[in-house]
Amino acid sequence: MLTLVLAASVAANANPSLPELIRSRPVEYSQQSVKKSTYGFTRLQLTISPVGRMVHCNVLVSSGVPDLDEAGCASFKVSKFKPARDAAGAATFGTYNTNILFFLRGKKVSTPSAADLSLAVSHMPSGSGPISVRDAALTVDVAGKVTACKSIVATGPENALDHALCTMAMSRLSFKPVLNEKNKPVASIQSFSVEFSQADAPADAKAPGDASGR
């Protein structure tokens, strides 16, 4: 029996904000595309329009099974999203990153990182564990330049890691501009996350919790 775990990206509550998933449907796939020993992980980046609909789906990390990657994208075609908002509060294009993990029920697997980038640091801020994933909403112009960065704090206060994430995103990184329905580059609010860890932090080998699926 195949189990699917869908992990949604964290959305912000203040402007600028990322898209938020309102309604979705289960991932549907052909059993013929799944082998008995299959284990895979797909990371998708969805482009969400100002009216809350998916207009593009990019596979950031492939599961190695094309049919399953495609099924993941197809499952969001009829989904409804709360659109991204820019600094002025206007609806705009945005990205929504999501992960799909599939494995045989009862099979012990390692949970891959949900972050876009992993960095080792010499020490962690006070109150942080050996591993911390920090998220941000990036304002990206039509040329792919980051013009603003707002940290998204799911738990606890902002700390030095949030500052480091935004400093790096604005000074060292460039991003592909998203494309609208006519495949023209447009300004957007893009999701970005970094997994910070101490250089000597143990590998995360936690198995996913129980979940319903096939």
VOBA-1610 file (N, C-alpha, C; in pm, whole numbers, padded with zeros to 5 digits, always signed):
BEGIN
Met+00085-00120+00000Met+00000+00000+00000Met+00089+00124+00000Leu+00056+00218-00086Leu+00137+00339-00099Leu+00079+00449-00012Thr+00165+00518+00060Thr+00122+00628+00146Thr+00175+00759+00090Leu+00092+00861+00090Leu+00131+00993+00043Leu+00127+01091+00158Val+00231+01172+00169Val+00233+01276+00270Val+00251+01407+00196Leu+00159+01499+00214Leu+00163+01628+00147Leu+00197+01734+00250Ala+00307+01805+00227Ala+00351+01908+00322Ala+00341+02043+00254Ala+00259+02129+00309Ala+00238+02261+00250Ala+00341+02359+00304Ser+00377+02453+00218Ser+00467+02558+00265Ser+00394+02650+00362Val+00469+02716+00449Val+00411+02804+00549Val+00374+02937+00485Ala+00257+02987+00514Ala+00213+03113+00457Ala+00222+03224+00559Ala+00242+03344+00510Ala+00254+03459+00597Ala+00118+03518+00627Asn+00107+03592+00737Asn-00018+03656+00774Asn-00017+03807+00747Ala+00098+03859+00709Ala+00109+04003+00689Ala+00163+04030+00549Asn+00140+04153+00500Asn+00188+04189+00367Asn+00338+04219+00371Pro+00415+04180+00266Pro+00371+04094+00156Pro+00350+03951+00204Ser+00265+03878+00137Ser+00234+03743+00181Ser+00234+03646+00064Leu+00258+03520+00096Leu+00259+03413-00003Leu+00119+03359-00026Pro+00098+03287-00136Pro-00033+03223-00157Pro-00062+03123-00047Glu-00190+03104-00019Glu-00233+03004+00080Glu-00331+02908+00013Leu-00312+02780+00038Leu-00401+02678-00018Leu-00533+02677+00057Ile-00643+02689-00017Ile-00776+02689+00043Ile-00846+02555+00021Arg-00834+02503-00101Arg-00904+02379-00134Arg-00819+02298-00230Ser-00809+02167-00207Ser-00730+02080-00295Ser-00798+01944-00305Arg-00739+01856-00384Arg-00791+01719-00396Arg-00673+01623-00381Pro-00702+01496-00347Pro-00593+01399-00330Pro-00517+01377-00460Val-00390+01341-00447Val-00310+01307-00565Val-00359+01175-00622Glu-00389+01172-00751Glu-00434+01051-00819Glu-00325+01006-00917Tyr-00298+00878-00920Tyr-00190+00827-01003Tyr-00222+00685-01048Ser-00150+00640-01151Ser-00168+00505-01203Ser-00087+00407-01121Gln-00151+00299-01076Gln-00079+00198-01000Gln+00031+00134-01084Gln+00015+00135-01216Gln+00116+00077-01303Gln+00249+00152-01296Ser+00243+00278-01251Ser+00366+00358-01246Ser+00444+00336-01117Val+00388+00256-01026Val+00450+00236-00896Val+00503+00094-00882Lys+00628+00080-00849Lys+00687-00051-00825Lys+00676-00083-00677Lys+00689-00211-00642Lys+00671-00254-00503Lys+00769-00185-00409Ser+00890-00162-00455Ser+00992-00105-00367Ser+01003+00048-00381Thr+00906+00109-00447Thr+00917+00252-00476Thr+00918+00337-00349Tyr+01010+00430-00348Tyr+01013+00536-00247Tyr+01056+00661-00321Gly+00988+00767-00306Gly+01025+00887-00378Gly+00980+01013-00310Phe+01037+01124-00356Phe+01008+01255-00300Phe+01004+01354-00415Thr+00897+01428-00424Thr+00880+01530-00526Thr+00861+01666-00460Arg+00935+01765-00506Arg+00915+01902-00459Arg+00868+01985-00578Leu+00752+02047-00561Leu+00690+02124-00668Leu+00687+02273-00634Gln+00700+02354-00737Gln+00679+02499-00722Gln+00563+02538-00813Leu+00455+02584-00751Leu+00337+02625-00825Leu+00335+02776-00840Thr+00302+02823-00959Thr+00281+02966-00981Thr+00132+02992-00968Ile+00097+03079-00874Ile-00043+03109-00845Ile-00076+03250-00895Ser-00186+03261-00968Ser-00225+03390-01027Ser-00292+03480-00923Pro-00313+03607-00956Pro-00381+03698-00864Pro-00526+03659-00834Val-00583+03567-00910Val-00719+03522-00880Val-00719+03387-00806Gly-00600+03339-00767Gly-00592+03220-00683Gly-00593+03088-00756Arg-00550+03087-00882Arg-00545+02963-00958Arg-00402+02931-01000Met-00370+02799-01008Met-00238+02759-01055Met-00227+02779-01205Val-00120+02845-01249Val-00099+02866-01392Val+00022+02788-01443His+00114+02752-01353His+00229+02671-01392His+00269+02583-01275Cys+00331+02470-01307Cys+00384+02379-01205Cys+00523+02335-01248Asn+00623+02368-01169Asn+00761+02328-01198Asn+00806+02223-01098Val+00871+02119-01148Val+00924+02014-01061Val+01064+02056-01018Leu+01079+02095-00892Leu+01209+02136-00840Leu+01295+02015-00808Val+01234+01912-00750Val+01303+01786-00720Val+01214+01674-00771Ser+01266+01595-00865Ser+01186+01486-00922Ser+01191+01362-00834Ser+01081+01290-00834Ser+01075+01163-00762Ser+01150+01053-00836Gly+01181+01079-00962Gly+01240+00975-01046Gly+01135+00894-01119Val+01008+00923-01088Val+00896+00855-01155Val+00812+00964-01222Pro+00830+00988-01353Pro+00762+01099-01421Pro+00611+01101-01401Asp+00547+00982-01402Asp+00401+00977-01386Asp+00358+01035-01251Leu+00438+01010-01146Leu+00404+01062-01014Leu+00428+01211-01005Asp+00536+01260-01067Asp+00559+01404-01072Asp+00442+01474-01140Glu+00399+01418-01253Glu+00288+01476-01328Glu+00157+01469-01250Ala+00139+01360-01177Ala+00017+01346-01096Ala+00013+01452-00986Gly+00129+01481-00928Gly+00135+01584-00827Gly+00093+01719-00882Cys+00145+01754-01000Cys+00106+01881-01064Cys-00042+01883-01098Ala-00091+01772-01154Ala-00231+01765-01197Ala-00327+01783-01080Ser-00287+01738-00962Ser-00378+01745-00847Ser-00407+01888-00805Phe-00323+01983-00846Phe-00342+02122-00806Phe-00412+02207-00913Lys-00445+02145-01028Lys-00507+02222-01136Lys-00644+02277-01096Val-00715+02205-01010Val-00848+02251-00969Val-00847+02307-00827Ser-00728+02323-00769Ser-00718+02376-00634Ser-00748+02526-00632Lys-00791+02572-00518Lys-00818+02714-00499Lys-00720+02769-00396Phe-00662+02884-00426Phe-00565+02947-00338Phe-00607+03089-00302Lys-00567+03133-00186Lys-00571+03274-00153Lys-00446+03333-00217Pro-00458+03434-00305Pro-00341+03480-00379Pro-00239+03553-00292Ala-00119+03564-00346Ala-00014+03640-00279Ala-00054+03788-00276Arg+00002+03861-00181Arg-00022+04005-00170Arg+00112+04077-00167Asp+00120+04189-00240Asp+00243+04267-00237Asp+00245+04358-00115Ala+00348+04442-00105Ala+00364+04528+00013Ala+00250+04627+00029Ala+00180+04655-00082Ala+00067+04748-00077Ala-00064+04677-00048Gly-00060+04544-00041Gly-00181+04468-00013Gly-00257+04424-00136Ala-00203+04451-00256Ala-00272+04414-00381Ala-00241+04269-00417Ala-00342+04199-00470Ala-00321+04061-00514Ala-00221+04059-00629Thr-00131+03961-00627Thr-00027+03952-00729Thr+00010+03807-00752Phe+00098+03781-00846Phe+00146+03646-00869Phe+00237+03604-00754Gly+00235+03475-00724Gly+00319+03424-00616Gly+00352+03278-00638Thr+00449+03228-00564Thr+00484+03086-00573Thr+00444+03014-00445Tyr+00407+02890-00462Tyr+00366+02803-00352Tyr+00446+02675-00366Asn+00536+02649-00273Asn+00618+02528-00278Asn+00556+02419-00193Thr+00554+02299-00245Thr+00494+02188-00171Thr+00570+02059-00198Asn+00568+01968-00103Asn+00641+01842-00113Asn+00544+01725-00113Ile+00575+01622-00191Ile+00499+01498-00189Ile+00597+01385-00164Leu+00572+01311-00058Leu+00655+01198-00020Leu+00572+01072-00034Phe+00618+00973-00110Phe+00542+00850-00125Phe+00631+00730-00091Phe+00570+00633-00023Phe+00645+00518+00023Phe+00548+00405+00058Leu+00598+00286+00067Leu+00514+00172+00104Leu+00480+00180+00251Arg+00353+00159+00284Arg+00311+00162+00424Arg+00393+00062+00505Gly+00444+00107+00619Gly+00525+00021+00703Gly+00673+00026+00671Lys+00708+00089+00560Lys+00849+00100+00522Lys+00910+00221+00592Lys+01022+00203+00659Lys+01088+00311+00729Lys+01171+00392+00631Val+01143+00522+00624Val+01215+00608+00531Val+01258+00734+00604Ser+01358+00800+00550Ser+01402+00928+00604Ser+01321+01039+00540Thr+01286+01138+00619Thr+01210+01251+00567Thr+01306+01353+00507Pro+01298+01380+00376Pro+01389+01479+00316Pro+01361+01619+00369Ser+01460+01703+00359Ser+01442+01841+00400Ser+01341+01910+00309Ala+01256+01994+00368Ala+01158+02069+00290Ala+01213+02203+00246Ala+01340+02231+00278Ala+01399+02361+00248Ala+01451+02367+00104Asp+01464+02490+00053Asp+01519+02510-00080Asp+01672+02507-00080Leu+01730+02533+00037Leu+01875+02541+00049Leu+01916+02496+00188Ser+02026+02423+00199Ser+02076+02379+00329Ser+02213+02441+00354Leu+02231+02499+00473Leu+02357+02564+00508Leu+02402+02519+00646Ala+02531+02494+00661Ala+02589+02461+00791Ala+02649+02588+00850Val+02626+02611+00977Val+02678+02729+01045Val+02761+02684+01165Ser+02848+02775+01212Ser+02937+02740+01323Ser+02862+02725+01454His+02756+02805+01473His+02675+02791+01594His+02535+02846+01567Met+02439+02799+01645Met+02300+02839+01629Met+02265+02945+01733Pro+02168+03031+01702Pro+02124+03131+01801Pro+02069+03064+01926Ser+02073+03136+02036Ser+02020+03085+02162Ser+01873+03049+02146Gly+01835+02932+02195Gly+01697+02888+02186Gly+01666+02804+02064Ser+01760+02797+01970Ser+01740+02716+01849Ser+01801+02579+01869Gly+01743+02479+01806Gly+01798+02345+01812Gly+01913+02331+01715Pro+01965+02210+01697Pro+02077+02189+01604Pro+02038+02206+01458Ile+01908+02200+01429Ile+01858+02219+01293Ile+01737+02312+01298Ser+01735+02412+01209Ser+01623+02507+01207Ser+01594+02547+01063Val+01469+02533+01021Val+01426+02576+00888Val+01358+02711+00901Arg+01409+02810+00829Arg+01354+02945+00833Arg+01298+02979+00695Asp+01185+03047+00693Asp+01114+03076+00569Asp+01104+03227+00545Ala+01088+03263+00419Ala+01075+03405+00384Ala+00987+03420+00260Ala+00926+03537+00250Ala+00853+03577+00130Ala+00939+03682+00059Leu+00981+03651-00063Leu+01069+03740-00138Leu+00990+03816-00244Thr+01012+03945-00252Thr+00956+04024-00360Thr+01057+04022-00475Val+01016+03963-00588Val+01107+03942-00701Val+01054+04017-00823Asp+01140+04098-00887Asp+01094+04176-01002Asp+01099+04093-01130Val+01064+04154-01243Val+01055+04081-01370Val+01191+04032-01420Ala+01300+04088-01366Ala+01433+04045-01406Ala+01490+03937-01312Gly+01414+03901-01208Gly+01461+03800-01115Gly+01538+03855-00997Lys+01542+03986-00981Lys+01613+04047-00870Lys+01523+04055-00747Val+01579+04020-00631Val+01505+04030-00506Val+01509+04174-00457Thr+01394+04236-00446Thr+01388+04376-00403Thr+01346+04392-00258Ala+01291+04287-00199Ala+01252+04291-00058Ala+01241+04149-00005Cys+01262+04136+00125Cys+01254+04004+00188Cys+01186+04020+00324Lys+01082+03938+00348Lys+01014+03940+00476Lys+01019+03799+00534Ser+01077+03787+00653Ser+01084+03655+00717Ser+00946+03610+00762Ile+00924+03480+00758Ile+00800+03419+00803Ile+00834+03331+00921Val+00791+03368+01038Val+00827+03296+01158Val+00709+03211+01203Ala+00723+03077+01189Ala+00616+02987+01227Ala+00607+02972+01378Thr+00723+02961+01442Thr+00726+02947+01588Thr+00842+03029+01643Gly+00821+03090+01759Gly+00926+03168+01822Gly+00950+03301+01754Pro+01035+03385+01810Pro+01063+03517+01755Pro+01165+03511+01641Glu+01177+03620+01568Glu+01282+03629+01467Glu+01417+03623+01537Asn+01517+03572+01465Asn+01651+03569+01521Asn+01755+03593+01412Ala+01880+03568+01443Ala+01988+03596+01350Ala+01977+03516+01221Leu+01914+03398+01228Leu+01899+03316+01108Leu+01808+03383+01006Asp+01703+03448+01053Asp+01612+03519+00963Asp+01685+03634+00894His+01766+03704+00970His+01844+03814+00913His+01942+03760+00810Ala+02008+03647+00842Ala+02104+03588+00748Ala+02035+03543+00620Leu+01915+03484+00632Leu+01840+03439+00515Leu+01811+03556+00422Cys+01758+03664+00478Cys+01721+03779+00394Cys+01843+03849+00336Thr+01949+03861+00414Thr+02071+03923+00364Thr+02127+03845+00246Met+02130+03713+00258Met+02180+03629+00151Met+02092+03638+00027Ala+01959+03631+00047Ala+01867+03634-00066Ala+01878+03763-00145Met+01898+03875-00076Met+01899+04005-00143Met+02035+04041-00201Ser+02142+03987-00145Ser+02275+04029-00190Ser+02348+03925-00275Arg+02313+03797-00260Arg+02391+03694-00327Arg+02313+03607-00425Leu+02181+03611-00419Leu+02102+03519-00499Leu+02016+03592-00601Ser+01986+03524-00710Ser+01888+03572-00807Ser+01791+03459-00833Phe+01670+03493-00870Phe+01564+03394-00888Phe+01502+03410-01026Lys+01454+03299-01078Lys+01383+03307-01205Lys+01251+03381-01183Pro+01222+03481-01267Pro+01091+03546-01253Pro+00982+03447-01291Val+00867+03456-01227Val+00758+03366-01263Val+00695+03413-01393Leu+00626+03321-01459Leu+00561+03351-01586Leu+00411+03353-01568Asn+00344+03445-01635Asn+00198+03451-01627Asn+00136+03353-01726Glu+00005+03364-01744Glu-00066+03271-01832Glu-00017+03279-01977Lys+00042+03392-02015Lys+00094+03409-02151Lys+00244+03384-02157Asn+00298+03325-02052Asn+00441+03294-02042Asn+00530+03417-02048Lys+00479+03528-01997Lys+00555+03651-01987Lys+00602+03669-01842Pro+00729+03711-01821Pro+00777+03729-01683Pro+00703+03843-01614Val+00671+03821-01488Val+00599+03921-01408Val+00661+03928-01269Ala+00638+04040-01201Ala+00681+04053-01062Ala+00600+03958-00976Ser+00659+03913-00866Ser+00590+03813-00785Ser+00641+03815-00642Ile+00568+03741-00556Ile+00613+03713-00420Ile+00650+03564-00419Gln+00778+03535-00394Gln+00824+03396-00404Gln+00860+03339-00268Ser+00826+03213-00251Ser+00859+03140-00129Ser+01006+03097-00132Phe+01073+03109-00018Phe+01213+03066-00008Phe+01241+03022+00134Ser+01305+02906+00148Ser+01336+02855+00281Ser+01478+02800+00286Val+01540+02815+00403Val+01676+02767+00423Val+01679+02681+00548Glu+01743+02564+00539Glu+01765+02479+00655Glu+01904+02508+00709Phe+01910+02570+00827Phe+02037+02597+00894Phe+02065+02482+00991Ser+02191+02440+00997Ser+02227+02335+01091Ser+02369+02358+01141Gln+02395+02314+01262Gln+02531+02316+01312Gln+02613+02215+01232Ala+02739+02246+01216Ala+02825+02159+01134Ala+02827+02016+01186Asp+02809+01997+01318Asp+02814+01864+01376Asp+02675+01809+01410Ala+02569+01871+01351Ala+02433+01826+01380Ala+02411+01687+01321Pro+02340+01598+01393Pro+02312+01464+01339Pro+02215+01472+01222Ala+02223+01377+01132Ala+02131+01373+01018Ala+01990+01348+01068Asp+01894+01413+01002Asp+01754+01395+01040Asp+01702+01267+00978Ala+01677+01166+01060Ala+01634+01036+01008Ala+01497+00998+01059Lys+01417+01099+01093Lys+01283+01070+01143Lys+01195+01014+01032Ala+01119+00912+01063Ala+01024+00856+00966Ala+00896+00937+00970Pro+00826+00951+00857Pro+00700+01023+00855Pro+00598+00959+00947Gly+00511+01039+00999Gly+00404+00987+01085Gly+00301+00911+01006Asp+00209+00849+01074Asp+00106+00771+01006Asp+00019+00864+00922Ala-00011+00822+00802Ala-00094+00903+00713Ala-00178+00811+00629Ser-00293+00859+00590Ser-00379+00777+00507Ser-00335+00785+00362Gly-00362+00682+00286Gly-00324+00682+00145Gly-00345+00545+00088Arg-00291+00522-00031Arg-00309+00391-00093Arg-00192+00300-00057
//
